[in-house]
Amino acid sequence: MKAKLLIGSRELSEAIDIIKNHMEFKRYIYPNIYELQIDKDKLSKILSGDLNEGHINTLTDEEIASLRTLVELGTAIMGGRYFSEDYENLFNSFLQESRLCEYEKQSNYEYSIRNMHRIKDGLNRINYTPLEPPKQTS
């Protein structure tokens, strides 16, 4: 690869480090890694409709901020789009809103639940699909 790209070992190592630390790209190397701030089973239940607007008390501020961030990542904005690199800033902004105001927390959660298609698009944007459905217990 170094010869093909005409780069040295240091440049190759730097490129690999960038990939390994990038939210979207690292899943090409580690497809089973899950680093979102919402519990994977809760997210799967939300996507399947098992958790709805009435279940807000089962989620933390971080989980609600993560959902709202996924909605934004899945939304086209004025001819542009958010990218996986925007996840952290969006997440921190929504987390701050949720912690400062109960109304914003509830509003962000309800908006997220009503925009399930955008959550799915946001997951696609950060290469977090397909998520496995929750395990059925007997």
N, CA, C and O of each residue as an XYZ file, in Angstrom:
552
protein
N       0.828     -1.180      0.000
C       0.000      0.000      0.000
C       0.873      1.245      0.000
O       0.564      2.222     -0.682
N       1.969      1.215      0.766
C       2.848      2.388      0.807
C       3.398      2.701     -0.582
O       3.451      3.862     -0.988
N       3.806      1.663     -1.305
C       4.362      1.866     -2.639
C       3.302      2.396     -3.601
O       3.566      3.283     -4.412
N       2.099      1.834     -3.493
C       1.021      2.257     -4.380
C       0.653      3.719     -4.156
O       0.376      4.445     -5.111
N       0.649      4.154     -2.888
C       0.284      5.530     -2.557
C       1.480      6.480     -2.508
O       1.322      7.688     -2.333
N       2.667      5.919     -2.663
C       3.913      6.701     -2.610
C       4.045      7.460     -1.295
O       4.344      8.654     -1.272
N       3.813      6.730     -0.195
C       3.961      7.322      1.132
C       4.866      6.452      1.983
O       5.090      5.282      1.674
N       5.380      7.028      3.047
C       6.241      6.299      3.955
C       5.457      5.666      5.092
O       4.239      5.821      5.187
N       6.162      4.957      5.944
C       5.534      4.259      7.078
C       4.841      5.236      8.017
O       3.747      4.965      8.511
N       5.480      6.368      8.259
C       4.893      7.346      9.171
C       3.563      7.866      8.640
O       2.590      7.955      9.390
N       3.510      8.210      7.360
C       2.268      8.714      6.763
C       1.175      7.643      6.790
O       0.008      7.942      7.044
N       1.563      6.399      6.527
C       0.584      5.316      6.567
C       0.054      5.126      7.982
O      -1.146      4.936      8.184
N       0.948      5.178      8.956
C       0.522      5.048     10.360
C      -0.397      6.188     10.763
O      -1.379      5.966     11.471
N      -0.097      7.400     10.327
C      -0.952      8.545     10.631
C      -2.336      8.375     10.009
O      -3.346      8.679     10.644
N      -2.384      7.889      8.767
C      -3.665      7.673      8.100
C      -4.475      6.598      8.821
O      -5.682      6.749      9.005
N      -3.827      5.533      9.221
C      -4.516      4.460      9.949
C      -5.038      4.971     11.282
O      -6.146      4.622     11.689
N      -4.253      5.794     11.964
C      -4.703      6.365     13.241
C      -5.932      7.255     13.048
O      -6.850      7.237     13.869
N      -5.947      8.018     11.983
C      -7.113      8.867     11.698
C      -8.345      7.991     11.493
O      -9.413      8.281     12.033
N      -8.201      6.935     10.724
C      -9.328      6.029     10.473
C      -9.788      5.367     11.763
O     -10.989      5.274     12.015
N      -8.852      4.910     12.578
C      -9.199      4.212     13.820
C      -9.878      5.123     14.837
O     -10.584      4.637     15.720
N      -9.678      6.431     14.729
C     -10.266      7.374     15.673
C     -11.466      8.128     15.106
O     -12.020      8.998     15.779
N     -11.865      7.814     13.908
C     -12.976      8.498     13.249
C     -14.263      7.703     13.466
O     -14.314      6.508     13.174
N     -15.290      8.360     13.973
C     -16.553      7.698     14.316
C     -17.101      6.836     13.182
O     -17.505      5.697     13.414
N     -17.119      7.352     11.993
C     -17.693      6.636     10.854
C     -16.726      5.612     10.265
O     -17.109      4.465     10.036
N     -15.496      6.007     10.022
C     -14.557      5.159      9.306
C     -14.090      3.951     10.112
O     -13.800      2.902      9.537
N     -14.012      4.086     11.448
C     -13.513      2.972     12.259
C     -14.412      1.749     12.156
O     -13.960      0.627     12.390
N     -15.682      1.953     11.808
C     -16.591      0.807     11.698
C     -16.301     -0.038     10.463
O     -16.801     -1.157     10.352
N     -15.508      0.477      9.543
C     -15.061     -0.355      8.427
C     -14.010     -1.354      8.912
O     -13.893     -2.453      8.369
N     -13.260     -0.969      9.923
C     -12.227     -1.843     10.485
C     -12.808     -2.697     11.605
O     -12.538     -3.894     11.692
N     -13.617     -2.061     12.469
C     -14.233     -2.731     13.616
C     -15.751     -2.629     13.479
O     -16.364     -1.785     14.133
N     -16.373     -3.467     12.644
C     -17.813     -3.307     12.361
C     -18.725     -3.517     13.565
O     -19.870     -3.065     13.538
N     -18.269     -4.173     14.599
C     -19.119     -4.432     15.758
C     -18.944     -3.417     16.882
O     -19.582     -3.538     17.927
N     -18.095     -2.426     16.681
C     -17.887     -1.417     17.724
C     -19.146     -0.560     17.836
O     -19.781     -0.232     16.834
N     -19.493     -0.207     19.060
C     -20.671      0.621     19.296
C     -20.299      1.657     20.341
O     -20.042      1.316     21.495
N     -20.269      2.928     19.938
C     -19.837      3.987     20.833
C     -20.837      5.134     20.967
O     -20.480      6.223     21.416
N     -22.073      4.894     20.582
C     -23.076      5.945     20.754
C     -23.446      6.062     22.224
O     -23.266      5.118     22.994
N     -23.963      7.220     22.609
C     -24.301      7.475     24.005
C     -25.695      6.978     24.374
O     -26.196      7.285     25.456
N     -26.310      6.230     23.501
C     -27.597      5.610     23.820
C     -27.395      4.100     23.827
O     -26.746      3.538     22.945
N     -27.961      3.464     24.832
C     -27.876      2.018     24.940
C     -28.372      1.379     23.640
O     -29.423      1.749     23.117
N     -27.611      0.428     23.135
C     -27.918     -0.194     21.844
C     -29.293     -0.861     21.850
O     -30.030     -0.764     20.869
N     -29.643     -1.535     22.941
C     -30.954     -2.182     23.017
C     -32.087     -1.150     23.032
O     -33.130     -1.361     22.411
N     -31.881     -0.040     23.738
C     -32.914      1.009     23.747
C     -33.093      1.605     22.352
O     -34.215      1.853     21.911
N     -31.985      1.828     21.673
C     -32.077      2.372     20.321
C     -32.817      1.404     19.409
O     -33.660      1.823     18.616
N     -32.514      0.129     19.512
C     -33.220     -0.873     18.701
C     -34.709     -0.891     19.017
O     -35.539     -1.026     18.118
N     -35.046     -0.754     20.299
C     -36.463     -0.735     20.687
C     -37.163      0.518     20.171
O     -38.330      0.459     19.785
N     -36.473      1.634     20.162
C     -37.047      2.859     19.605
C     -37.289      2.685     18.106
O     -38.348      3.048     17.594
N     -36.309      2.134     17.416
C     -36.433      1.946     15.972
C     -37.538      0.952     15.608
O     -38.141      1.049     14.539
N     -37.797      0.003     16.496
C     -38.858     -0.977     16.226
C     -40.219     -0.512     16.748
O     -41.221     -1.197     16.544
N     -40.266      0.641     17.417
C     -41.518      1.179     17.926
C     -41.900      0.681     19.307
O     -42.980      1.008     19.800
N     -41.029     -0.112     19.949
C     -41.327     -0.624     21.289
C     -41.190      0.447     22.374
O     -41.810      0.338     23.432
N     -40.387      1.472     22.121
C     -40.302      2.624     23.030
C     -40.853      3.819     22.265
O     -40.489      4.049     21.112
N     -41.725      4.572     22.905
C     -42.351      5.701     22.228
C     -42.289      6.936     23.113
O     -41.514      6.983     24.069
N     -43.099      7.929     22.798
C     -43.068      9.205     23.518
C     -43.358      9.060     25.003
O     -42.914      9.885     25.802
N     -44.088      8.035     25.380
C     -44.418      7.823     26.786
C     -43.300      7.214     27.609
O     -43.447      7.057     28.822
N     -42.190      6.870     26.981
C     -41.088      6.212     27.687
C     -39.896      7.137     27.953
O     -38.773      6.660     28.113
N     -40.123      8.422     27.999
C     -39.020      9.372     28.163
C     -38.230      9.113     29.454
O     -37.017      9.317     29.492
N     -38.913      8.668     30.498
C     -38.230      8.464     31.782
C     -37.294      7.270     31.790
O     -36.553      7.077     32.753
N     -37.313      6.461     30.728
C     -36.404      5.322     30.658
C     -35.077      5.694     29.997
O     -34.178      4.859     29.896
N     -34.954      6.944     29.548
C     -33.728      7.389     28.885
C     -33.037      8.487     29.678
O     -33.682      9.308     30.330
N     -31.720      8.482     29.609
C     -30.915      9.509     30.264
C     -30.844     10.747     29.368
O     -31.237     10.707     28.203
N     -30.344     11.829     29.921
C     -30.133     13.039     29.123
C     -29.202     12.738     27.947
O     -29.419     13.224     26.837
N     -28.170     11.937     28.196
C     -27.207     11.592     27.150
C     -27.874     10.797     26.031
O     -27.581     11.006     24.854
N     -28.766      9.892     26.401
C     -29.433      9.080     25.391
C     -30.374      9.933     24.540
O     -30.458      9.744     23.326
N     -31.066     10.853     25.162
C     -31.954     11.744     24.413
C     -31.142     12.654     23.496
O     -31.531     12.884     22.350
N     -30.029     13.169     23.986
C     -29.162     14.010     23.154
C     -28.609     13.219     21.967
O     -28.473     13.756     20.868
N     -28.294     11.954     22.192
C     -27.798     11.105     21.108
C     -28.869     10.900     20.042
O     -28.584     10.985     18.847
N     -30.102     10.629     20.474
C     -31.208     10.481     19.518
C     -31.390     11.748     18.690
O     -31.504     11.698     17.465
N     -31.416     12.875     19.378
C     -31.649     14.161     18.694
C     -30.520     14.469     17.718
O     -30.745     15.039     16.651
N     -29.305     14.083     18.099
C     -28.155     14.264     17.215
C     -28.309     13.419     15.961
O     -28.029     13.883     14.856
N     -28.755     12.181     16.131
C     -28.967     11.305     14.973
C     -30.018     11.888     14.029
O     -29.886     11.787     12.810
N     -31.063     12.498     14.597
C     -32.082     13.143     13.769
C     -31.438     14.246     12.931
O     -31.678     14.337     11.727
N     -30.625     15.075     13.566
C     -29.989     16.176     12.828
C     -29.048     15.657     11.755
O     -28.997     16.207     10.654
N     -28.305     14.607     12.064
C     -27.394     14.048     11.062
C     -28.164     13.491      9.871
O     -27.639     13.441      8.758
N     -29.400     13.074     10.100
C     -30.226     12.532      9.036
C     -31.085     13.560      8.330
O     -31.965     13.199      7.549
N     -30.845     14.835      8.590
C     -31.648     15.914      8.019
C     -30.795     16.751      7.073
O     -29.699     17.185      7.430
N     -31.301     16.972      5.873
C     -30.615     17.871      4.942
C     -30.875     19.302      5.394
O     -32.003     19.646      5.748
N     -29.849     20.132      5.386
C     -30.008     21.525      5.829
C     -29.614     22.490      4.711
O     -28.476     22.470      4.241
N     -30.533     23.315      4.299
C     -30.294     24.406      3.355
C     -29.244     24.067      2.297
O     -28.257     24.786      2.137
N     -29.462     22.984      1.589
C     -28.560     22.621      0.511
C     -27.298     21.914      0.982
O     -26.515     21.441      0.158
N     -27.089     21.834      2.269
C     -25.921     21.149      2.786
C     -26.353     20.005      3.670
O     -27.540     19.691      3.752
N     -25.403     19.384      4.330
C     -25.728     18.275      5.209
C     -24.719     18.243      6.341
O     -23.600     18.744      6.234
N     -25.164     17.634      7.427
C     -24.223     17.347      8.493
C     -23.481     16.074      8.149
O     -23.957     15.251      7.367
N     -22.316     15.922      8.738
C     -21.491     14.744      8.516
C     -21.140     14.117      9.863
O     -21.397     14.700     10.916
N     -20.563     12.949      9.819
C     -20.214     12.256     11.057
C     -19.312     13.112     11.941
O     -19.359     12.997     13.166
N     -18.507     13.953     11.344
C     -17.623     14.831     12.112
C     -18.402     15.829     12.963
O     -17.861     16.384     13.919
N     -19.651     16.055     12.626
C     -20.493     16.995     13.368
C     -21.151     16.364     14.592
O     -21.738     17.071     15.412
N     -21.057     15.042     14.722
C     -21.763     14.341     15.793
C     -21.434     14.914     17.169
O     -22.341     15.242     17.933
N     -20.173     15.036     17.486
C     -19.775     15.448     18.846
C     -20.294     16.838     19.202
O     -20.817     17.038     20.299
N     -20.157     17.794     18.296
C     -20.642     19.155     18.585
C     -22.155     19.198     18.727
O     -22.683     19.853     19.626
N     -22.850     18.501     17.842
C     -24.310     18.448     17.944
C     -24.732     17.780     19.251
O     -25.614     18.274     19.954
N     -24.101     16.662     19.567
C     -24.428     15.939     20.792
C     -24.251     16.839     22.012
O     -25.140     16.913     22.861
N     -23.119     17.518     22.107
C     -22.859     18.385     23.261
C     -23.876     19.513     23.357
O     -24.281     19.893     24.456
N     -24.288     20.045     22.223
C     -25.291     21.109     22.215
C     -26.640     20.594     22.721
O     -27.271     21.232     23.564
N     -27.079     19.453     22.215
C     -28.361     18.896     22.654
C     -28.304     18.418     24.106
O     -29.300     18.500     24.825
N     -27.162     17.928     24.531
C     -27.023     17.504     25.925
C     -27.140     18.707     26.853
O     -27.806     18.634     27.886
N     -26.506     19.795     26.494
C     -26.597     21.008     27.305
C     -28.052     21.491     27.377
O     -28.526     21.873     28.446
N     -28.755     21.474     26.243
C     -30.176     21.864     26.240
C     -30.986     21.003     27.197
O     -31.774     21.517     27.992
N     -30.788     19.687     27.118
C     -31.560     18.757     27.949
C     -31.285     18.956     29.432
O     -32.181     18.821     30.265
N     -30.057     19.274     29.747
C     -29.699     19.455     31.160
C     -30.178     20.786     31.716
O     -30.414     20.910     32.917
N     -30.324     21.779     30.850
C     -30.732     23.103     31.315
C     -32.241     23.266     31.437
O     -32.724     24.049     32.256
N     -32.984     22.523     30.616
C     -34.411     22.793     30.545
C     -35.189     21.501     30.296
O     -34.977     20.823     29.291
N     -36.080     21.173     31.213
C     -36.891     19.959     31.087
C     -37.759     20.007     29.826
O     -37.982     18.980     29.185
N     -38.246     21.196     29.474
C     -39.053     21.331     28.261
C     -38.247     20.943     27.027
O     -38.748     20.222     26.164
N     -36.995     21.415     26.934
C     -36.141     21.097     25.785
C     -35.859     19.598     25.728
O     -35.842     18.999     24.652
N     -35.641     19.005     26.892
C     -35.399     17.553     26.952
C     -36.594     16.811     26.365
O     -36.433     15.947     25.503
N     -37.783     17.146     26.831
C     -38.999     16.496     26.352
C     -39.215     16.783     24.870
O     -39.562     15.883     24.106
N     -39.014     18.017     24.468
C     -39.194     18.410     23.078
C     -38.229     17.651     22.162
O     -38.629     17.159     21.107
N     -36.977     17.558     22.563
C     -35.983     16.832     21.761
C     -36.348     15.357     21.633
O     -36.196     14.765     20.564
N     -36.828     14.769     22.719
C     -37.200     13.356     22.691
C     -38.410     13.139     21.776
O     -38.389     12.260     20.915
N     -39.452     13.934     21.961
C     -40.659     13.779     21.146
C     -40.370     14.020     19.672
O     -40.881     13.305     18.810
N     -39.548     15.030     19.380
C     -39.178     15.318     17.990
C     -38.425     14.131     17.389
O     -38.646     13.762     16.236
N     -37.548     13.549     18.173
C     -36.776     12.405     17.695
C     -37.679     11.220     17.388
O     -37.547     10.587     16.340
N     -38.598     10.920     18.301
C     -39.502      9.786     18.113
C     -40.387      9.991     16.875
O     -40.673      9.040     16.148
N     -40.809     11.218     16.645
C     -41.659     11.508     15.481
C     -40.877     11.488     14.166
O     -41.472     11.444     13.090
N     -39.561     11.520     14.252
C     -38.720     11.557     13.048
C     -37.807     10.336     12.967
O     -36.601     10.445     12.743
N     -38.421      9.181     13.156
C     -37.690      7.918     13.139
C     -36.881      7.732     11.851
O     -35.757      7.233     11.887
N     -37.456      8.135     10.719
C     -36.755      7.993      9.447
C     -35.442      8.789      9.449
O     -34.458      8.380      8.832
N     -35.442      9.915     10.141
C     -34.213     10.716     10.211
C     -33.191     10.080     11.149
O     -31.988     10.203     10.921
N     -33.651      9.402     12.198
C     -32.719      8.660     13.059
C     -32.030      7.597     12.210
O     -30.813      7.429     12.284
N     -32.807      6.885     11.408
C     -32.234      5.838     10.543
C     -31.261      6.443      9.535
O     -30.200      5.873      9.282
N     -31.612      7.594      8.957
C     -30.707      8.265      8.022
C     -29.433      8.731      8.733
O     -28.340      8.657      8.172
N     -29.583      9.209      9.965
C     -28.410      9.614     10.749
C     -27.500      8.436     11.047
O     -26.277      8.557     10.981
N     -28.094      7.300     11.374
C     -27.298      6.088     11.605
C     -26.547      5.685     10.339
O     -25.389      5.273     10.401
N     -27.208      5.804      9.200
C     -26.527      5.525      7.932
C     -25.344      6.462      7.727
O     -24.274      6.048      7.283
N     -25.557      7.735      8.059
C     -24.511      8.736      7.848
C     -23.236      8.409      8.637
O     -22.127      8.685      8.180
N     -23.408      7.818      9.825
C     -22.228      7.516     10.646
C     -21.838      6.037     10.567
O     -21.041      5.550     11.369
N     -22.424      5.324      9.574
C     -22.065      3.929      9.310
C     -22.449      3.005     10.463
O     -21.731      2.049     10.757
N     -23.557      3.277     11.105
C     -24.039      2.449     12.214
C     -25.239      1.610     11.805
O     -26.187      1.466     12.577
N     -25.210      1.063     10.618
C     -26.298      0.189     10.192
C     -25.716     -1.053      9.569
O     -24.594     -1.005      9.065
N     -26.407     -2.134      9.579
C     -27.675     -2.293     10.289
C     -27.445     -2.596     11.768
O     -26.497     -3.290     12.136
N     -28.316     -2.072     12.593
C     -28.296     -2.434     14.006
C     -29.069     -3.728     14.161
O     -30.095     -3.937     13.513
N     -28.572     -4.582     15.014
C     -29.268     -5.840     15.255
C     -30.509     -5.577     16.093
O     -30.476     -4.744     16.999
N     -31.619     -6.283     15.803
C     -32.811     -6.130     16.651
C     -32.543     -6.681     18.045
O     -31.673     -7.536     18.213
N     -33.279     -6.203     19.050
C     -33.064     -6.717     20.400
C     -33.342     -8.204     20.468
O     -34.211     -8.718     19.764
N     -32.598     -8.890     21.321
C     -32.768    -10.330     21.510
C     -34.114    -10.605     22.164
O     -34.489     -9.939     23.129
N     -34.833    -11.576     21.643
C     -36.113    -11.980     22.222
C     -35.853    -12.893     23.407
O     -35.065    -13.834     23.308
N     -36.505    -12.625     24.518
C     -36.368    -13.485     25.685
C     -37.636    -14.313     25.812
O     -38.739    -13.836     25.540
N     -37.458    -15.574     26.233
C     -38.637    -16.427     26.366
C     -39.098    -16.533     27.779
O     -40.082    -17.218     28.057
